[in-house]
């Protein structure tokens, strides 16, 4: 789908290819967290900016959940955080496999909502409420 680049610790440029799953999860979780639906052009632009503005997660080895995931899935997993600190990007084998909400916002990862490219855009300030 999309190809992103980042500079590894040795100073080499590494290309990362995104998957459809990551794109779909970004749309779903962005909608869950911000309560906003947006058209396909906005989604694509936001998705590209997400990785371009991301930094490598500094203390991934200190996080017990991420360490357990590395043991289970493989040690080649790299985690990035967007500048706002809301999203975590998971890269494995040179592919962006998923985008998830991090920290106290993880509760919005599990909510199943359809990812639509239509409908009225809502305010970014309003957080969704769930009964």
Buried (B, 14 or more C-beta within 10 A) or exposed (E): EBEBEBEEEEEEEEEBBBBEBBBEBBBBBBBBBBBBBBEEEEBBEBBEEBBEEBEBBEEBEEBEEBEEBBEEEEEEBBBBBBEEEBBBBBBBEEBBBBBBBBEEBEEBBEEEBEBEEEEEEBEEEEEBEEE
